[in-house]
Amino acid sequence: MPRVSVNGIELYYEEHGAGLPVLGIHGTPSSAVLWEEAAAELARICRCLIYDRRGFHRSERPVPFESVDLVDHVDDAAALLDALSATPAVVIGRSTGGEIALALAHRHPEKVTALVLLEPAVFWLDPGAQAWAGRLRNTVLEAAAQDPDSAAATVIRDALGDQIWDTLPRELREMFAATSPAVLAEIRGDGLDLSANPPALGPEELATVGLPTLLVSAEDSPAVLRTVNSRLSELLPAAESVLVPGGHLINPAHPAVLEFLGRFTGA
């Protein structure tokens, strides 16, 4: 399994295709496993890089692993791009990965060509979304107090519905369950979507992110996620929005995403 050492830990990563670097950042709980089909599709027009974030699935889990902050994930993504000589890159982030991608573009604009944000979990931008996230955080912590391994399943069941969890193949449910320590570490950390302390990325900071940005929302997602994207579209100077069918697990290689990437690849 290919790995790269960054910031004192080893990250699992995969590289598909050639050309324009495109980095995919998965959500919480998740893994690059869920991006494999999309990576194969993206590899037709670009050099697609996907990885497991620190503490998730095949990447190293720091010891001790009490908490992880948004800045840790941002620093890891930046170091990974540097280690693989993949800057500047188009960065695609889904859910929590979208929050990380946005923070990466704010802190390291020289490393990013453009952004694709698939319902990014930037809940602090809207009071209703922030209240929704706070309720979800409390639900996860209550469940984890009884069974720490239930944290990941609780996030998926509560945010996406029992049907999504129940229809997952057994091996995926087991993979998700094993990421529960990372889910809880993010909740105990700072700046991530389910942590108590939001990042310092307000309207003024977001207004400085002038990179071309595609905001993708899904028709069947919780309404708060579409509200967040609507708010982001008002704050990011070069943002455009698209609504696609389906739920929150938006395909990173959706035709709308491929069309957007084509503007940078010439495909």
N, C-alpha and C positions, 0 to 999 in steps of 0.2 A: 504494500500500500504506500503510495507516495506521501511523504510528509515533509514539512518544512518547519524549522525552528524559528519562532519569533517571540520576542518579549518573554523569554524564559519557559515557553511551552512548545509542544509539538502539535501542529495543526495538520489534519488530514485534508488533502485537496485532490482534485482531478482537473485535467486539462484536456479540452476537446477542440479540435479544429485549429485554424490559423487565421492571422489577419488582425483586425481591430480587437484589442483586449476588451472583454466583457466579463465583469465579476458578478456572480450571483450570490446573494446573502439570504440565507433561509430564516424563517421565523422561529417562534418559541411556542410550544416545543416542536422540534423538527430536526432535519438533517439534510445534507446534500443528497441523500437517497431519494428524496421526493423531487429532486431537480434533474435526475438522470435523463429522463425522456426529453425534457425541455433542453438540456444541454446538448443532446445529440441533434436536435432540430436547430438550435442556435449555431452549432458548429458548422453548419452548411454555409454560413455567411460571416463567421467571426471566430476568434480565439476565445472560447468560453471557459472560464475558470469557476469552479464551485468548490465549496469547502464546508467542513463541519466547524462551527464556531467553538471557542474554548469551552470545554466541559460537556459538549454534546457528542454523543455517539462515538465516533472513531477518533476524535481529537482528545488531547490530553486534558485531564481534570487537575487543576492546581491542587496542591496539598499545603495547608488546609484549603477547603473550598467553601468557605462560609458565605462569601458574597462576591458578586461581580458587577461592575459598573458599566454604564454606556461607554465611558472613555476607554475601558479595557477592550471592548469589541471594536471600537473605532481604531485604536492603536494597532490591534491585530490585523484588521483589514488593510490599513495603510502599509504595515510591515510586510504583509503577504504580497501585495502588489509590487513593492520594491524588490523583495526577494526573487520574484518571478519575472522581473524586468517587464512589468505589464502596465506601466503608466505612460500617459493618462488612459483611463479605462472608462467605458460606460458601466455604470453600476446599477444593477437591478436588485431591488430589495423587496421582499414580501413580508408584510406585517411588521414584526419587530425588526426584521432585516431592512425594511424600508426606513424605519427610524434610524438605524445605524448608518445606512447609505446617506441619508440626509445630513446627519451629523458629520460624516466623513467629508462630504462636499463642503460643509461650512468650515471645517478645521483645515482641510487639505485640498483646496480647490485646484491646485496644480496637478493633483493626481487623478482628477475626474474630468471626463469629457462631457458627459451628460448623465442624467438620472432617469430611471424608470421605477416608479414607486407604486407597488401593488398593494393598495389599501394600507399604507404605512401606519404603524401604531403610535401616532403622535397625539395621544388623547388629551394632553394638557391644553391643546388649542381650543377646546370646546368644553364648557362646564358640564353639559350632559354626558359627553364622552368620558370626561374625567370621573364623573360619578359612577358611570357604568364600569370603568376600569377598577375603581375602588371597591365596588361591590364584588367584582370577580376576584380581586386580590384577597378579600376577606374570605370568600368561599373556598379558595384554594388553600389558604392557611388553615382554615378550620378542618378541611378534609385531611391535610397533611399532618395535623396534630394527632389524628387517629392512625394514619397510615402514610408515612412520608413518600412511599412509592406511588401514591395516587395523585400526586400533584399534576403531572402532565395530563393524565386522563381527565382530571377535573377541569383543566383549562379547555380542553377540546369539547367535552360534553357541555359545559356551561356556555361557552362562546359560540360553538358551531352546532350544537345539538347532539343528543344521544345517538341519533341515526347515523351521523358521520362516524362516530367512534365504533358503533356496533357493526358497521359494514366494512371496517378496515380489516385486512388480512391479519391473521394472528401474529405473524412475524413483525408487522408494522406496529401493532399494539404493544408488543414486547419492546420494540425499539423505542417507541415513545415513552413507555413507562420507565425505561432505564435512564431517560433524560431528566427525570424528576429532580435529582439534586441540582442540576443546572437551572431548572425552572425556579426552584426555591432560592438559589444563590442570586438570581436576577431580582427576585422580589425583595430580598434583603439588601440589595445594592442601591446605587443612586442612578437616576436618569433614565432607566428603562421603563417600558410601558406599564408594567404592573408594580413598579417600586413606588414607595411613598413619596419620594422626592423627585419631581420632574426636572428635566435638564433646563439650562438657562438659554433656551432657544425661543425667544419671543418674536414678535412681529419685526422689530428692528434687525435682529440677527438674521431672520429668514429673508428679509429684503435684500441682504447682501449675497444671497445664493442666486446668482444670475445665470446659472447653467441651464441649457435646454432640459426641460423636465416633462416627462409624460406621467400623469396621474391616472391610474386605472382603478375604477370602482366596479363592483359586481352587483347585479340586480337583486340577488337573493341574500346578500350579506346583511348583518345587523345594520339598522339605519344609522347608528352612530358612526360607523366607518365611512359611509358616504358623506356624512356631515363633516367629518374631519377633512376628507379630500376637498370638499367644497371650500372649506376655510383655507386650506393650503393653496388652492388655486387663486385665491385673492391675495395671498401674501408673497408667493414666489413670482418674481418678475417675468420669467420665461416659461411659465407652466402652461400646459394644455391638458385637457381632461377627456377621458373616454369612459363610457359605461358599457360593460360586456355582460353577457348572460352568465348564470351560474352563481356560485357562492364564493366565500372568502379565499379558498385555495386557488387563486387565479393562476392560470398557466403562464409561466415566465416567457414562453415562446408563442403566446397568443398572436394571431395575425396583426393586431394593432401594435404589438411590441415589435414584431418583425418589420413592419412598415416604418416605424420610428427609427429602428436601428439602420434600416436601409439608407437613411439620409446621411449616415456617417460612414457606411461601408461602401456605398455606391452600388449595392446589390439591387 
